[in-house]
Amino acid sequence: MTKDSDRTRPRDDSDPFRYGIYLRPDPQTCRAVTVVTDQLRAQYGLISAGAFPPHATLVGSQPFGFAEQDVIDALSTLLADRPAFPVHNAGVRGQGQGFVYDVSENADGSVNTAFVALARDVDRAIAPFRRPVHNPENNDFRPESFRAHLSLASHDLYVRPDLRDEVADFIRGLDVPVPTGFAGDTVVLYRTSSADWSGRWWQTLTWEHLRTWKLPLD
């Protein structure tokens, strides 16, 4: 049985926590992501994309040690007057070995620079609190490789590359209704944990929602 004192005891800095700062899509897009990931789990046992709540990563897998509240304060300052921006969903596309809803571009095919700028500024705001880790390597913002997306099938397919074409057909065959865009107005912070960040972390991943920030619409 957990004692009341255990609930208030400070966490050990060696606890296996990593933090993710994400842009959350609108509820209908979240539902579409969940429908796809649930079906892939039911049909193929793929769980990595569905191990997280639906999100587009701004900065992920960050080790902050005891600085959780400092991170919250820094993000609150950064996002206090940050305006929301439109996000276009280009639909299902391959990315790496997996599949995503591609939300990196505007409807005309140009890069969504507001999305990139938000990820860059979030990374700068939390940089003073980042601790060095090697399992896995830091997942920091890199402008040359940043491509905003909502994962549908991901790390499992690196383990089972033979399923990739079949999974692609399956996702498209589901024909899940999804909005063509949404307002980028919701930033969320999650605390995540895994027994093995260096290996198949998605098999033991747990997460906890910590904070939501709403960006004002123009």
Secondary structure, 3 states (H helix, E strand, C coil): CCCHHHHHCCCCCCCCEEEEEEECCCHHHHHHHHHHHHHHHHHHCCCCHHHCCCCEEEEEEECCCCCHHHHHHHHHHHHCCCCCEEEECCCEEEECCEEEEECCECCCCCECHHHHHHHHHHHHHHHHHCCCCECCECCCCCCCCCCCEEEEECCHHHHCHHHHHHHHHHHHHHCCCCCCEEEECEEEEEEEECCCCCCCHHHCCEEEEEEEEECCCC
